[in-house]
Amino acid sequence: MKKQILSFLKEEDGQTSTEYILLVAVVALIVFKFKDVASAKLNSITQSVFGNAESFVNEMGN
């Protein structure tokens, strides 16, 4: 599927600015749709990483 999308984007025959605008609109819609889910996951991962780092530093200090 990725190869088909890339070949579609590279092929310039018949593509108009309207098609490019529609592609951008679809990407923007996907980003806005999953923004909250991605933000929550990223926040969870960040807290986990820094929590583990803090535990490691505290163990080294003792």
PDB file of N, CA, C and O in Angstrom:
ATOM      1  N   MET A   1       0.840  -1.185   0.000  1.00  0.00           N
ATOM      2  CA  MET A   1       0.000   0.000   0.000  1.00  0.00           C
ATOM      3  C   MET A   1       0.883   1.246   0.000  1.00  0.00           C
ATOM      4  O   MET A   1       0.587   2.224  -0.686  1.00  0.00           O
ATOM      5  N   LYS A   2       1.978   1.201   0.782  1.00  0.00           N
ATOM      6  CA  LYS A   2       2.874   2.357   0.850  1.00  0.00           C
ATOM      7  C   LYS A   2       3.481   2.642  -0.524  1.00  0.00           C
ATOM      8  O   LYS A   2       3.613   3.800  -0.920  1.00  0.00           O
ATOM      9  N   LYS A   3       3.852   1.575  -1.255  1.00  0.00           N
ATOM     10  CA  LYS A   3       4.430   1.749  -2.590  1.00  0.00           C
ATOM     11  C   LYS A   3       3.425   2.383  -3.540  1.00  0.00           C
ATOM     12  O   LYS A   3       3.789   3.210  -4.377  1.00  0.00           O
ATOM     13  N   GLN A   4       2.150   1.991  -3.410  1.00  0.00           N
ATOM     14  CA  GLN A   4       1.118   2.551  -4.272  1.00  0.00           C
ATOM     15  C   GLN A   4       0.912   4.035  -4.006  1.00  0.00           C
ATOM     16  O   GLN A   4       0.728   4.818  -4.938  1.00  0.00           O
ATOM     17  N   ILE A   5       0.943   4.421  -2.737  1.00  0.00           N
ATOM     18  CA  ILE A   5       0.771   5.828  -2.380  1.00  0.00           C
ATOM     19  C   ILE A   5       1.943   6.653  -2.897  1.00  0.00           C
ATOM     20  O   ILE A   5       1.756   7.735  -3.454  1.00  0.00           O
ATOM     21  N   LEU A   6       3.166   6.126  -2.705  1.00  0.00           N
ATOM     22  CA  LEU A   6       4.342   6.850  -3.179  1.00  0.00           C
ATOM     23  C   LEU A   6       4.343   6.978  -4.702  1.00  0.00           C
ATOM     24  O   LEU A   6       4.680   8.039  -5.229  1.00  0.00           O
ATOM     25  N   SER A   7       3.970   5.910  -5.418  1.00  0.00           N
ATOM     26  CA  SER A   7       3.923   6.001  -6.877  1.00  0.00           C
ATOM     27  C   SER A   7       2.832   6.980  -7.329  1.00  0.00           C
ATOM     28  O   SER A   7       2.993   7.678  -8.331  1.00  0.00           O
ATOM     29  N   PHE A   8       1.731   7.023  -6.586  1.00  0.00           N
ATOM     30  CA  PHE A   8       0.666   7.978  -6.904  1.00  0.00           C
ATOM     31  C   PHE A   8       1.152   9.412  -6.739  1.00  0.00           C
ATOM     32  O   PHE A   8       0.854  10.276  -7.564  1.00  0.00           O
ATOM     33  N   LEU A   9       1.910   9.663  -5.657  1.00  0.00           N
ATOM     34  CA  LEU A   9       2.389  11.015  -5.418  1.00  0.00           C
ATOM     35  C   LEU A   9       3.466  11.424  -6.418  1.00  0.00           C
ATOM     36  O   LEU A   9       3.572  12.600  -6.768  1.00  0.00           O
ATOM     37  N   LYS A  10       4.266  10.462  -6.882  1.00  0.00           N
ATOM     38  CA  LYS A  10       5.332  10.772  -7.835  1.00  0.00           C
ATOM     39  C   LYS A  10       4.805  10.965  -9.254  1.00  0.00           C
ATOM     40  O   LYS A  10       5.399  11.704 -10.039  1.00  0.00           O
ATOM     41  N   GLU A  11       3.704  10.312  -9.584  1.00  0.00           N
ATOM     42  CA  GLU A  11       3.131  10.437 -10.916  1.00  0.00           C
ATOM     43  C   GLU A  11       2.437  11.791 -11.041  1.00  0.00           C
ATOM     44  O   GLU A  11       1.509  12.093 -10.292  1.00  0.00           O
ATOM     45  N   GLU A  12       2.890  12.592 -11.981  1.00  0.00           N
ATOM     46  CA  GLU A  12       2.363  13.950 -12.095  1.00  0.00           C
ATOM     47  C   GLU A  12       1.329  14.091 -13.195  1.00  0.00           C
ATOM     48  O   GLU A  12       0.737  15.161 -13.334  1.00  0.00           O
ATOM     49  N   ASP A  13       1.091  13.061 -13.974  1.00  0.00           N
ATOM     50  CA  ASP A  13       0.117  13.155 -15.054  1.00  0.00           C
ATOM     51  C   ASP A  13      -1.297  13.274 -14.493  1.00  0.00           C
ATOM     52  O   ASP A  13      -1.769  12.383 -13.785  1.00  0.00           O
ATOM     53  N   GLY A  14      -1.958  14.360 -14.807  1.00  0.00           N
ATOM     54  CA  GLY A  14      -3.346  14.529 -14.430  1.00  0.00           C
ATOM     55  C   GLY A  14      -3.581  15.012 -13.009  1.00  0.00           C
ATOM     56  O   GLY A  14      -4.726  15.244 -12.620  1.00  0.00           O
ATOM     57  N   GLN A  15      -2.532  15.168 -12.237  1.00  0.00           N
ATOM     58  CA  GLN A  15      -2.736  15.642 -10.872  1.00  0.00           C
ATOM     59  C   GLN A  15      -2.904  17.155 -10.894  1.00  0.00           C
ATOM     60  O   GLN A  15      -2.153  17.877 -11.549  1.00  0.00           O
ATOM     61  N   THR A  16      -3.887  17.597 -10.178  1.00  0.00           N
ATOM     62  CA  THR A  16      -4.142  19.026 -10.106  1.00  0.00           C
ATOM     63  C   THR A  16      -3.957  19.491  -8.678  1.00  0.00           C
ATOM     64  O   THR A  16      -3.789  18.682  -7.765  1.00  0.00           O
ATOM     65  N   SER A  17      -3.989  20.767  -8.496  1.00  0.00           N
ATOM     66  CA  SER A  17      -3.851  21.310  -7.145  1.00  0.00           C
ATOM     67  C   SER A  17      -5.013  20.865  -6.263  1.00  0.00           C
ATOM     68  O   SER A  17      -4.860  20.768  -5.045  1.00  0.00           O
ATOM     69  N   THR A  18      -6.163  20.597  -6.858  1.00  0.00           N
ATOM     70  CA  THR A  18      -7.311  20.126  -6.086  1.00  0.00           C
ATOM     71  C   THR A  18      -7.015  18.780  -5.434  1.00  0.00           C
ATOM     72  O   THR A  18      -7.380  18.557  -4.280  1.00  0.00           O
ATOM     73  N   GLU A  19      -6.364  17.890  -6.156  1.00  0.00           N
ATOM     74  CA  GLU A  19      -6.013  16.590  -5.587  1.00  0.00           C
ATOM     75  C   GLU A  19      -5.036  16.738  -4.436  1.00  0.00           C
ATOM     76  O   GLU A  19      -5.164  16.059  -3.418  1.00  0.00           O
ATOM     77  N   TYR A  20      -4.057  17.627  -4.592  1.00  0.00           N
ATOM     78  CA  TYR A  20      -3.102  17.858  -3.513  1.00  0.00           C
ATOM     79  C   TYR A  20      -3.799  18.447  -2.286  1.00  0.00           C
ATOM     80  O   TYR A  20      -3.495  18.069  -1.155  1.00  0.00           O
ATOM     81  N   ILE A  21      -4.713  19.352  -2.508  1.00  0.00           N
ATOM     82  CA  ILE A  21      -5.461  19.954  -1.392  1.00  0.00           C
ATOM     83  C   ILE A  21      -6.285  18.886  -0.683  1.00  0.00           C
ATOM     84  O   ILE A  21      -6.363  18.879   0.545  1.00  0.00           O
ATOM     85  N   LEU A  22      -6.895  17.988  -1.440  1.00  0.00           N
ATOM     86  CA  LEU A  22      -7.665  16.899  -0.828  1.00  0.00           C
ATOM     87  C   LEU A  22      -6.771  15.972  -0.006  1.00  0.00           C
ATOM     88  O   LEU A  22      -7.165  15.532   1.074  1.00  0.00           O
ATOM     89  N   LEU A  23      -5.578  15.675  -0.505  1.00  0.00           N
ATOM     90  CA  LEU A  23      -4.639  14.843   0.258  1.00  0.00           C
ATOM     91  C   LEU A  23      -4.246  15.516   1.565  1.00  0.00           C
ATOM     92  O   LEU A  23      -4.191  14.867   2.609  1.00  0.00           O
ATOM     93  N   VAL A  24      -3.978  16.797   1.510  1.00  0.00           N
ATOM     94  CA  VAL A  24      -3.614  17.543   2.720  1.00  0.00           C
ATOM     95  C   VAL A  24      -4.788  17.556   3.693  1.00  0.00           C
ATOM     96  O   VAL A  24      -4.590  17.426   4.901  1.00  0.00           O
ATOM     97  N   ALA A  25      -5.988  17.707   3.188  1.00  0.00           N
ATOM     98  CA  ALA A  25      -7.171  17.719   4.050  1.00  0.00           C
ATOM     99  C   ALA A  25      -7.352  16.375   4.749  1.00  0.00           C
ATOM    100  O   ALA A  25      -7.699  16.337   5.929  1.00  0.00           O
ATOM    101  N   VAL A  26      -7.125  15.278   4.041  1.00  0.00           N
ATOM    102  CA  VAL A  26      -7.263  13.949   4.641  1.00  0.00           C
ATOM    103  C   VAL A  26      -6.215  13.750   5.733  1.00  0.00           C
ATOM    104  O   VAL A  26      -6.530  13.240   6.808  1.00  0.00           O
ATOM    105  N   VAL A  27      -4.983  14.143   5.468  1.00  0.00           N
ATOM    106  CA  VAL A  27      -3.922  14.023   6.473  1.00  0.00           C
ATOM    107  C   VAL A  27      -4.260  14.877   7.695  1.00  0.00           C
ATOM    108  O   VAL A  27      -4.095  14.422   8.828  1.00  0.00           O
ATOM    109  N   ALA A  28      -4.723  16.085   7.485  1.00  0.00           N
ATOM    110  CA  ALA A  28      -5.087  16.960   8.605  1.00  0.00           C
ATOM    111  C   ALA A  28      -6.230  16.359   9.415  1.00  0.00           C
ATOM    112  O   ALA A  28      -6.227  16.438  10.643  1.00  0.00           O
ATOM    113  N   LEU A  29      -7.197  15.765   8.744  1.00  0.00           N
ATOM    114  CA  LEU A  29      -8.315  15.128   9.437  1.00  0.00           C
ATOM    115  C   LEU A  29      -7.831  13.976  10.310  1.00  0.00           C
ATOM    116  O   LEU A  29      -8.285  13.826  11.444  1.00  0.00           O
ATOM    117  N   ILE A  30      -6.922  13.170   9.799  1.00  0.00           N
ATOM    118  CA  ILE A  30      -6.370  12.053  10.573  1.00  0.00           C
ATOM    119  C   ILE A  30      -5.606  12.563  11.785  1.00  0.00           C
ATOM    120  O   ILE A  30      -5.740  12.017  12.880  1.00  0.00           O
ATOM    121  N   VAL A  31      -4.808  13.603  11.598  1.00  0.00           N
ATOM    122  CA  VAL A  31      -4.040  14.167  12.714  1.00  0.00           C
ATOM    123  C   VAL A  31      -4.979  14.686  13.798  1.00  0.00           C
ATOM    124  O   VAL A  31      -4.774  14.401  14.978  1.00  0.00           O
ATOM    125  N   PHE A  32      -5.994  15.435  13.421  1.00  0.00           N
ATOM    126  CA  PHE A  32      -6.926  15.974  14.416  1.00  0.00           C
ATOM    127  C   PHE A  32      -7.737  14.879  15.097  1.00  0.00           C
ATOM    128  O   PHE A  32      -8.070  14.992  16.277  1.00  0.00           O
ATOM    129  N   LYS A  33      -8.056  13.818  14.357  1.00  0.00           N
ATOM    130  CA  LYS A  33      -8.855  12.721  14.899  1.00  0.00           C
ATOM    131  C   LYS A  33      -8.106  11.974  16.006  1.00  0.00           C
ATOM    132  O   LYS A  33      -8.698  11.622  17.026  1.00  0.00           O
ATOM    133  N   PHE A  34      -6.816  11.735  15.811  1.00  0.00           N
ATOM    134  CA  PHE A  34      -6.045  10.927  16.747  1.00  0.00           C
ATOM    135  C   PHE A  34      -5.121  11.750  17.645  1.00  0.00           C
ATOM    136  O   PHE A  34      -4.266  11.191  18.333  1.00  0.00           O
ATOM    137  N   LYS A  35      -5.289  13.072  17.641  1.00  0.00           N
ATOM    138  CA  LYS A  35      -4.429  13.955  18.427  1.00  0.00           C
ATOM    139  C   LYS A  35      -4.492  13.628  19.911  1.00  0.00           C
ATOM    140  O   LYS A  35      -3.448  13.531  20.557  1.00  0.00           O
ATOM    141  N   ASP A  36      -5.678  13.456  20.465  1.00  0.00           N
ATOM    142  CA  ASP A  36      -5.827  13.201  21.895  1.00  0.00           C
ATOM    143  C   ASP A  36      -5.256  11.849  22.293  1.00  0.00           C
ATOM    144  O   ASP A  36      -4.620  11.729  23.340  1.00  0.00           O
ATOM    145  N   VAL A  37      -5.477  10.830  21.468  1.00  0.00           N
ATOM    146  CA  VAL A  37      -4.952   9.489  21.759  1.00  0.00           C
ATOM    147  C   VAL A  37      -3.432   9.510  21.742  1.00  0.00           C
ATOM    148  O   VAL A  37      -2.792   8.971  22.644  1.00  0.00           O
ATOM    149  N   ALA A  38      -2.851  10.133  20.719  1.00  0.00           N
ATOM    150  CA  ALA A  38      -1.399  10.198  20.607  1.00  0.00           C
ATOM    151  C   ALA A  38      -0.801  11.005  21.754  1.00  0.00           C
ATOM    152  O   ALA A  38       0.249  10.644  22.286  1.00  0.00           O
ATOM    153  N   SER A  39      -1.451  12.078  22.130  1.00  0.00           N
ATOM    154  CA  SER A  39      -0.967  12.904  23.227  1.00  0.00           C
ATOM    155  C   SER A  39      -0.971  12.134  24.547  1.00  0.00           C
ATOM    156  O   SER A  39      -0.020  12.223  25.323  1.00  0.00           O
ATOM    157  N   ALA A  40      -2.027  11.388  24.797  1.00  0.00           N
ATOM    158  CA  ALA A  40      -2.115  10.597  26.029  1.00  0.00           C
ATOM    159  C   ALA A  40      -1.042   9.514  26.058  1.00  0.00           C
ATOM    160  O   ALA A  40      -0.408   9.300  27.091  1.00  0.00           O
ATOM    161  N   LYS A  41      -0.834   8.831  24.939  1.00  0.00           N
ATOM    162  CA  LYS A  41       0.198   7.786  24.881  1.00  0.00           C
ATOM    163  C   LYS A  41       1.585   8.370  25.070  1.00  0.00           C
ATOM    164  O   LYS A  41       2.400   7.811  25.803  1.00  0.00           O
ATOM    165  N   LEU A  42       1.859   9.491  24.415  1.00  0.00           N
ATOM    166  CA  LEU A  42       3.162  10.133  24.544  1.00  0.00           C
ATOM    167  C   LEU A  42       3.404  10.586  25.979  1.00  0.00           C
ATOM    168  O   LEU A  42       4.517  10.455  26.488  1.00  0.00           O
ATOM    169  N   ASN A  43       2.385  11.112  26.632  1.00  0.00           N
ATOM    170  CA  ASN A  43       2.490  11.540  28.021  1.00  0.00           C
ATOM    171  C   ASN A  43       2.784  10.342  28.923  1.00  0.00           C
ATOM    172  O   ASN A  43       3.615  10.435  29.827  1.00  0.00           O
ATOM    173  N   SER A  44       2.114   9.231  28.683  1.00  0.00           N
ATOM    174  CA  SER A  44       2.328   8.019  29.473  1.00  0.00           C
ATOM    175  C   SER A  44       3.752   7.496  29.307  1.00  0.00           C
ATOM    176  O   SER A  44       4.408   7.133  30.284  1.00  0.00           O
ATOM    177  N   ILE A  45       4.220   7.463  28.071  1.00  0.00           N
ATOM    178  CA  ILE A  45       5.579   6.982  27.804  1.00  0.00           C
ATOM    179  C   ILE A  45       6.609   7.895  28.456  1.00  0.00           C
ATOM    180  O   ILE A  45       7.573   7.415  29.054  1.00  0.00           O
ATOM    181  N   THR A  46       6.414   9.200  28.347  1.00  0.00           N
ATOM    182  CA  THR A  46       7.352  10.158  28.929  1.00  0.00           C
ATOM    183  C   THR A  46       7.409  10.016  30.446  1.00  0.00           C
ATOM    184  O   THR A  46       8.495  10.035  31.025  1.00  0.00           O
ATOM    185  N   GLN A  47       6.276   9.877  31.087  1.00  0.00           N
ATOM    186  CA  GLN A  47       6.252   9.706  32.537  1.00  0.00           C
ATOM    187  C   GLN A  47       6.947   8.420  32.946  1.00  0.00           C
ATOM    188  O   GLN A  47       7.660   8.395  33.950  1.00  0.00           O
ATOM    189  N   SER A  48       6.753   7.369  32.195  1.00  0.00           N
ATOM    190  CA  SER A  48       7.390   6.089  32.489  1.00  0.00           C
ATOM    191  C   SER A  48       8.906   6.189  32.367  1.00  0.00           C
ATOM    192  O   SER A  48       9.635   5.701  33.231  1.00  0.00           O
ATOM    193  N   VAL A  49       9.377   6.815  31.304  1.00  0.00           N
ATOM    194  CA  VAL A  49      10.822   6.946  31.086  1.00  0.00           C
ATOM    195  C   VAL A  49      11.462   7.769  32.199  1.00  0.00           C
ATOM    196  O   VAL A  49      12.475   7.363  32.768  1.00  0.00           O
ATOM    197  N   PHE A  50      10.877   8.918  32.512  1.00  0.00           N
ATOM    198  CA  PHE A  50      11.469   9.761  33.539  1.00  0.00           C
ATOM    199  C   PHE A  50      11.307   9.166  34.933  1.00  0.00           C
ATOM    200  O   PHE A  50      12.146   9.395  35.805  1.00  0.00           O
ATOM    201  N   GLY A  51      10.242   8.407  35.149  1.00  0.00           N
ATOM    202  CA  GLY A  51      10.079   7.710  36.426  1.00  0.00           C
ATOM    203  C   GLY A  51      11.148   6.656  36.605  1.00  0.00           C
ATOM    204  O   GLY A  51      11.706   6.524  37.695  1.00  0.00           O
ATOM    205  N   ASN A  52      11.448   5.900  35.558  1.00  0.00           N
ATOM    206  CA  ASN A  52      12.504   4.896  35.625  1.00  0.00           C
ATOM    207  C   ASN A  52      13.871   5.547  35.806  1.00  0.00           C
ATOM    208  O   ASN A  52      14.710   5.034  36.547  1.00  0.00           O
ATOM    209  N   ALA A  53      14.097   6.660  35.139  1.00  0.00           N
ATOM    210  CA  ALA A  53      15.370   7.362  35.274  1.00  0.00           C
ATOM    211  C   ALA A  53      15.538   7.886  36.694  1.00  0.00           C
ATOM    212  O   ALA A  53      16.636   7.823  37.248  1.00  0.00           O
ATOM    213  N   GLU A  54      14.480   8.395  37.285  1.00  0.00           N
ATOM    214  CA  GLU A  54      14.543   8.896  38.653  1.00  0.00           C
ATOM    215  C   GLU A  54      14.843   7.761  39.634  1.00  0.00           C
ATOM    216  O   GLU A  54      15.629   7.935  40.565  1.00  0.00           O
ATOM    217  N   SER A  55      14.222   6.613  39.426  1.00  0.00           N
ATOM    218  CA  SER A  55      14.481   5.455  40.275  1.00  0.00           C
ATOM    219  C   SER A  55      15.933   5.020  40.163  1.00  0.00           C
ATOM    220  O   SER A  55      16.568   4.684  41.163  1.00  0.00           O
ATOM    221  N   PHE A  56      16.458   5.029  38.932  1.00  0.00           N
ATOM    222  CA  PHE A  56      17.850   4.642  38.704  1.00  0.00           C
ATOM    223  C   PHE A  56      18.804   5.599  39.427  1.00  0.00           C
ATOM    224  O   PHE A  56      19.765   5.161  40.058  1.00  0.00           O
ATOM    225  N   VAL A  57      18.539   6.888  39.334  1.00  0.00           N
ATOM    226  CA  VAL A  57      19.387   7.889  39.988  1.00  0.00           C
ATOM    227  C   VAL A  57      19.313   7.735  41.507  1.00  0.00           C
ATOM    228  O   VAL A  57      20.331   7.839  42.192  1.00  0.00           O
ATOM    229  N   ASN A  58      18.119   7.489  42.033  1.00  0.00           N
ATOM    230  CA  ASN A  58      17.970   7.315  43.480  1.00  0.00           C
ATOM    231  C   ASN A  58      18.706   6.076  43.977  1.00  0.00           C
ATOM    232  O   ASN A  58      19.278   6.092  45.067  1.00  0.00           O
ATOM    233  N   GLU A  59      18.699   4.999  43.184  1.00  0.00           N
ATOM    234  CA  GLU A  59      19.424   3.784  43.562  1.00  0.00           C
ATOM    235  C   GLU A  59      20.933   4.026  43.565  1.00  0.00           C
ATOM    236  O   GLU A  59      21.649   3.488  44.409  1.00  0.00           O
ATOM    237  N   MET A  60      21.410   4.828  42.630  1.00  0.00           N
ATOM    238  CA  MET A  60      22.849   5.134  42.564  1.00  0.00           C
ATOM    239  C   MET A  60      23.281   5.977  43.751  1.00  0.00           C
ATOM    240  O   MET A  60      24.414   5.861  44.217  1.00  0.00           O
ATOM    241  N   GLY A  61      22.393   6.820  44.241  1.00  0.00           N
ATOM    242  CA  GLY A  61      22.715   7.705  45.346  1.00  0.00           C
ATOM    243  C   GLY A  61      22.754   6.991  46.676  1.00  0.00           C
ATOM    244  O   GLY A  61      23.379   7.478  47.618  1.00  0.00           O
ATOM    245  N   ASN A  62      22.108   5.861  46.775  1.00  0.00           N
ATOM    246  CA  ASN A  62      22.059   5.134  48.049  1.00  0.00           C
ATOM    247  C   ASN A  62      23.202   4.213  48.197  1.00  0.00           C
ATOM    248  O   ASN A  62      23.313   3.524  49.212  1.00  0.00           O
TER     249      ASN A  62
END
